[in-house]
Amino acid sequence: MRFFGIVLALLTPLAAASAEPLAANEPPGPGQPMVAPRAVVELFTSQGCSSCPPADAVLKKLAEDPSIIALSLPVDYWNYLGWKDTFASPRNSERQRNYARARGDGAIYTPQAIINGEVHVNGASEAGIEKAIKTTAATAGPQHIPVRFWQERNTLNFALGGEEPGHAPREATIWLGVVQSSGTVDIKQGENQGKKLTYTNIVRELTPIGIWKGQPMQVQLPRAALMQAEVQKIVVLLQEDRSGPIIGGTLAGLW
């Protein structure tokens, strides 16, 4: 998508000084900051996986909780079973493999939920997901580095806060993605043949656009660059390395 090339030129470090003092590592920006989400849940799923529909239903429920950034990332490696996943992306499959390499356990399966970039659990286990959220909260989660998003006429803006007070300096990848709110598919073949399945917060593209180095940053991009018929939301994730703990993030609707 062409907007990612535009964004690369618009990453702007923010001056430390501002008209009003900021609390702790709060990013500058208009209006009051929203309550920081407590977790990012990435579900690696497939239309060709008979075990996935219960996990897709769990993700839909999680997406209704405003404190959770719940994302579906359909993978393409089950397409050979007789049904080509209509939402699948090789980039999602690559992201899942990169997580497995970063953890060192080699675990790649569907439905797999990755919690805050750190822990994987069966995506159909709501209790397991909640336990993983609590387990990772001290070191990971989007509540650590606040990310604020707002729209001004035809411009989209997001600002990233600075490093947490008392934390050693670190770097993190800034991921920018576009998200389809939902999609329903009639499965004609494969393991889910005859089923009508609904997917929630489908990641259509997720691309690294820059590096955060502990200083407040702001990005501006033209709204027109993101507009597609199937896209209703934007997601920003701040992730140590490229497959490590997620320490900041926001998911927001577009006009």
Buried (B, 14 or more C-beta within 10 A) or exposed (E): BEBBEBBBEBBEEBEEEEEEEBEEBBBBBEEEBBEBBBBBBBBBBBBBBBBBBBBBBBBBEBBEEEEBBBBBBBBBBBBEBBBBBEBBBEBBBEBBBBBBEBBEEEEBBBBBBBBBBBBBBBBBBBEBBBBBBEBBBEEBBBBBBBBBBBBEEEEBBBBBBBBBEEEEEBEBBBBBBBBBBEBEBEBEEBBBEEBEBEBBBBBBBBBBBBEBEBBBBBBBBBBEBBEEEEBBBBBBBBBBEBBBBBBBBBBBEBE
